[in-house]
């Protein structure tokens, strides 16, 4: 067995070959990393550099049903035995037998040889990708990507737009794999840049650090919010924050309604001082129907230091999150992540007019959301406005 210092990058050719050989032989990355005393990152780097492992026919795995076991299932079904009885004789779980029968014609139509052929065919790799074989489905996915929708949003919205067409279904993972694995060269660059992060390969999540924030006077903390805000049952409760431009010199206020995820963007023409933010956000909030302006949750940034004046002007109570707790206004945090597709870090935000911001908000409000049953925020918000009219 070859041993290698986990921190070393000087892997020899023999180590590279052994890693690829083990993975090609069906061993998991984690097992190979442990056996060869290298990191998972090393395994990933070696395989990425050398190219994907060639597809191969695999022997039947020990935990998969054999043809003889499938024949036992067929005989048991003819005897009208229960799945539990058949499973006990085979030494497997009842759910294994149940799923096997259900996906192969049911009790009346189950045939051992046909089921075994189907299982073998399903195990073959590589499989043709759905987006390559279906032009109509690929067109719908590309349309969503051009609108900056995520693969999950695209997949969810297809269920709404094509409820009676099962061929128009695709999983988010299939979209990702098609983009990352099949597209090549310029095409891959164009497609991947339509994704939210604009990356050409996947990267693990990383933690970020949060700086300290000063204390403001007369704050009403998030722990004092009414229960109706927590469960999103009553519309009109908003979350807000700023996205900051290049050199910390410009900003845009973002306000998101908790129930519908509807977004408002506010131009800060005069700057991002507490008074400027208070006046600009108050002017935008007052445009809403009275029933849809109940509360605003903000972090402890000093841009909301004039919160008392804001509440007097709008009648909207401001609640503040705990320090270093951005998840307490997660709806707004998620939306700000979407906005970075339009306003990457380092962008001078002062060059965007209110009309420009309204156009961006309109596009984001037109994205289907899983939390809304794949409705669009604009659709949900219109529904709420009609209910409160």
HELIX and SHEET records of a PDB file:
HELIX    1   1 UNK A   13  UNK A   24  1                                  12    
HELIX    2   2 UNK A   29  UNK A   36  1                                   8    
HELIX    3   3 UNK A   40  UNK A   50  1                                  11    
HELIX    4   4 UNK A   67  UNK A   78  1                                  12    
HELIX    5   5 UNK A   83  UNK A   90  1                                   8    
HELIX    6   6 UNK A   94  UNK A  102  1                                   9    
HELIX    7   7 UNK A  106  UNK A  109  1                                   4    
HELIX    8   8 UNK A  112  UNK A  122  1                                  11    
HELIX    9   9 UNK A  130  UNK A  133  1                                   4    
HELIX   10  10 UNK A  135  UNK A  146  1                                  12    
HELIX   11  11 UNK A  151  UNK A  161  1                                  11    
HELIX   12  12 UNK A  166  UNK A  168  5                                   3    
HELIX   13  13 UNK A  172  UNK A  177  1                                   6    
HELIX   14  14 UNK A  178  UNK A  182  3                                   5    
HELIX   15  15 UNK A  185  UNK A  192  1                                   8    
HELIX   16  16 UNK A  222  UNK A  224  5                                   3    
HELIX   17  17 UNK A  227  UNK A  230  1                                   4    
HELIX   18  18 UNK A  246  UNK A  248  5                                   3    
HELIX   19  19 UNK A  274  UNK A  286  1                                  13    
HELIX   20  20 UNK A  290  UNK A  292  5                                   3    
HELIX   21  21 UNK A  302  UNK A  304  5                                   3    
HELIX   22  22 UNK A  307  UNK A  314  1                                   8    
HELIX   23  23 UNK A  326  UNK A  329  5                                   4    
HELIX   24  24 UNK A  330  UNK A  339  1                                  10    
HELIX   25  25 UNK A  349  UNK A  351  5                                   3    
HELIX   26  26 UNK A  354  UNK A  364  1                                  11    
HELIX   27  27 UNK A  370  UNK A  372  5                                   3    
HELIX   28  28 UNK A  377  UNK A  388  1                                  12    
SHEET    1   A 5 UNK A 263  UNK A 267  0                                        
SHEET    2   A 5 UNK A 251  UNK A 257 -1                                        
SHEET    3   A 5 UNK A 237  UNK A 244 -1                                        
SHEET    4   A 5 UNK A 295  UNK A 298  1                                        
SHEET    5   A 5 UNK A 317  UNK A 320  1                                        
END                                                                             
